[in-house]
Every structure is written in structure tokens, then in C-alpha cells.
């Protein structure tokens, strides 16, 4: 069993594509995947990359704020020994937010829908507005920063203290068979001691079409 940690922000579309991919391949490749919070809002506030269209900027900022509420629930679940439920909640929330069509900021009600679909009590939503959980998120942000050089980004996949990838790896969902091939290729690359890493340039806008 290979133990991996995925640092992700629920508001990040690249994180969502990585989550879909990795949760699909995990059973077949005996991967134990742990989700770690990383808040882009805590990292950047309302700042966005230069050149981002204004309507995309507004949606991204609103989504980053809402994702802090989601991550507070993640950390409350983790603290209560319910870390196994984080994956279910992430998948249910993301499947309602990242859909084909123009990007839209997630409404707070999506969290309640996702909790119900993940078979979690609605009372977990109380943690979403409890700022006491922010310290746990900030600690997770700091943990990723300690593992990477420069500004930490999401998604980042870590095995032990080895960063397997950092940043976008997929721009659209992949089939089950293709997802396994992508994982196998990544394993081959990262097992080579001289392999430096992957980088992206001219990244296309993400697609969520099935």
C-alpha cells in the first residue's frame, strides 16, 4: 500500500481534476490517499494572476472564500477521527461545483447538499463558520510550504517528503483506463532519481465535460 497526501483547495479546478483522477485509480493501484487542506484564500486573499478576466476573477475569489468554509468542516471531521469522510464530502461538493458551462461561485447551500449526499449529519455544517478551525488550515498551508520551493501551489501530491507533482496535471477528466496509464507513467518518472519534475506552460482552461 502506497501512502500519499494530496494538498488541495476545494475551490481549485485543477485540484478537483486531480481528486477525481486519484480517487478513481487508488483502489486498483493500492493507494492510500489522505486529503490535506490548502487555502488559496489564505495564501492570496483577493489577488489573482494578471490577465485573468474580471468575471473569472470574481468567481475565483468567491469560490476561494467558500472553500475555506468547506475546509473547516474537513478539519473538524479530521479532529473527530472522521478523516475517512473527507474524501466523500470532497467528491460530493466538487461534483456539484465543477460542472460543464460557465464558471459560477458555489452557493453556501451546496455544502448542505454535499453533506447529505456523503451521509454526514447536517450539524457538521456548524464548523463551516467556526474560525477556530482556521489554525488547522493555516498549519496545513505551512506544512506544504515547508515541502516546496517558492510559492506552494495546488494540487500537490506528496509521498513521505517527496513531491510527486505540484500544480495542474490534468485539464479535463480522463477515463478509468487512461487514468491508470497516467498514474503508471507518473510512477515511472518519479522513481527515477535524476527526474527533476513537471511544469506547465500555456495551460488551457479546465473542462469538466464527461
C-alpha positions in Angstrom: 0.0 0.0 0.0 1.5 3.4 -1.0 0.6 6.2 1.3 0.1 9.6 -0.3 -1.0 13.0 0.8 -2.8 15.4 -1.6 -2.8 19.0 -0.8 -5.8 20.7 -2.5 -8.2 23.6 -2.3 -11.8 22.6 -3.0 -12.2 25.8 -5.0 -9.3 24.9 -7.4 -10.5 23.3 -10.6 -7.1 21.7 -11.1 -7.3 20.2 -7.6 -10.7 18.8 -8.5 -9.5 17.1 -11.6 -6.6 15.6 -9.7 -9.0 14.4 -6.9 -11.3 12.7 -9.5 -8.3 11.0 -11.1 -6.6 9.8 -8.0 -9.7 8.6 -6.2 -10.5 6.6 -9.3 -7.1 4.9 -9.6 -6.5 4.4 -5.8 -8.2 1.0 -5.4 -6.6 -0.5 -8.5 -3.1 0.7 -7.6 -3.4 0.2 -3.8 -3.0 3.8 -2.9 -4.0 5.2 0.5 -4.9 8.8 -0.2 -5.1 11.5 2.5 -6.5 14.9 1.7 -4.7 17.9 3.2 -6.2 21.4 3.2 -4.5 24.2 1.4 -6.3 27.5 1.2 -5.7 29.8 -1.8 -7.7 32.5 0.0 -5.3 32.4 3.0 -2.4 32.4 0.6 -3.6 35.2 -1.8 -6.7 36.9 -0.5 -8.4 38.6 -3.4 -5.3 38.7 -5.5 -5.4 36.8 -8.8 -2.9 36.2 -11.6 -2.5 39.1 -14.0 -4.7 38.8 -17.1 -7.4 36.8 -15.5 -10.8 38.0 -17.0 -12.8 40.0 -14.5 -15.7 37.6 -14.4 -13.4 34.7 -13.8 -11.6 36.7 -11.1 -14.8 37.4 -9.2 -15.9 33.8 -9.3 -12.4 32.6 -8.2 -12.4 34.9 -5.3 -15.9 34.0 -4.2 -15.1 30.3 -4.6 -11.9 30.6 -2.5 -13.8 32.2 0.3 -16.5 29.5 0.3 -13.8 26.7 0.1 -12.5 27.9 3.5 -15.9 27.0 5.0 -15.6 23.6 3.4 -12.1 23.0 4.7 -13.2 24.0 8.2 -15.6 21.1 8.0 -12.7 18.9 6.7 -10.6 19.8 9.7 -13.5 19.3 12.2 -14.0 15.8 10.7 -10.3 15.0 11.0 -10.2 16.2 14.6 -13.1 14.0 15.4 -11.4 10.9 13.9 -13.7 11.0 10.8 -10.9 11.7 8.3 -12.3 8.9 6.2 -15.4 11.0 5.4 -13.4 13.9 4.0 -13.0 12.1 0.6 -16.7 11.5 0.3 -17.5 15.1 1.2 -14.9 16.5 -1.2 -16.3 14.3 -4.1 -19.9 15.3 -3.4 -19.1 19.0 -3.1 -16.9 19.1 -6.2 -19.3 17.2 -8.3 -21.9 20.0 -7.7 -19.5 22.9 -8.3 -17.3 21.8 -11.2 -19.9 21.1 -14.0 -19.9 21.9 -17.7 -20.8 25.5 -18.5 -19.7 29.0 -17.5 -17.9 29.0 -14.0 -20.1 30.0 -11.1 -19.3 30.7 -7.5 -20.6 27.9 -5.2 -23.6 28.8 -3.0 -23.3 28.0 0.7 -26.3 25.6 0.3 -24.1 23.3 -1.8 -22.3 22.3 1.4 -25.5 21.1 3.0 -26.4 19.1 -0.2 -22.9 17.6 -0.2 -23.1 16.6 3.5 -26.4 14.9 2.9 -25.1 13.0 -0.1 -22.0 12.0 1.8 -24.2 10.6 4.5 -23.0 13.1 7.1 -25.1 14.9 9.6 -26.2 18.4 8.7 -24.7 19.6 12.1 -21.2 19.3 10.6 -22.1 22.5 8.7 -21.7 24.3 12.0 -18.0 24.0 11.6 -18.1 25.9 8.4 -18.4 29.2 10.2 -16.2 28.4 13.2 -13.0 30.3 12.7 -11.3 28.2 15.3 -10.6 25.7 12.6 -8.6 28.3 10.6 -5.5 27.5 12.6 -5.5 23.9 11.3 -5.9 25.1 7.8 -3.0 27.6 8.2 -0.9 24.8 9.7 -1.5 22.7 6.6 -0.7 25.6 4.4 2.6 25.9 6.3 3.4 22.2 6.0 3.1 22.3 2.2 5.2 25.5 2.1 7.9 23.6 4.0 8.0 20.9 1.4 8.2 23.0 -1.7 10.5 25.7 -3.0 8.9 29.0 -4.0 5.2 29.7 -3.7 3.3 26.5 -2.9 0.6 25.6 -5.3 -2.2 23.1 -5.6 -2.8 20.3 -6.3 0.4 18.9 -4.8 0.9 15.2 -4.3 3.4 14.0 -1.7 4.8 10.6 -0.7 6.6 10.9 2.6 8.6 14.1 1.9 8.9 13.5 -1.8 6.8 15.8 -4.0 5.5 13.7 -6.9 3.9 16.6 -8.7 3.0 20.2 -7.9 0.4 22.1 -9.9 -2.0 21.2 -12.6 -1.6 17.7 -14.2 -4.9 17.3 -16.0 -7.1 19.8 -17.8 -10.1 17.6 -18.2 -11.5 14.3 -16.7 -9.9 11.1 -18.0 -11.4 7.7 -18.5 -10.6 4.9 -16.0 -8.2 3.2 -18.3 -6.4 6.5 -19.2 -6.3 7.5 -15.6 -4.4 4.3 -14.8 -1.9 4.9 -17.6 -1.3 8.4 -16.4 -0.7 7.2 -12.9 1.7 4.4 -14.1 3.6 6.9 -16.2 3.9 9.2 -13.1 5.3 6.3 -11.0 7.9 5.5 -13.6 9.0 9.2 -13.8 9.1 9.8 -10.1 11.0 6.6 -9.4 13.9 7.8 -11.5 16.4 9.6 -9.1 17.5 12.0 -11.9 14.0 13.1 -12.7 13.5 16.8 -11.8 9.8 17.4 -12.1 7.0 18.5 -14.4 6.0 22.0 -15.3 3.1 23.5 -17.3 3.1 26.3 -19.8 0.2 27.8 -21.7 -2.3 25.8 -19.6 -5.7 25.6 -21.2 -8.9 26.4 -19.2 -10.1 23.3 -17.4 -13.0 21.3 -18.8 -15.5 19.2 -16.8 -17.3 17.5 -19.6 -17.7 13.8 -19.0 
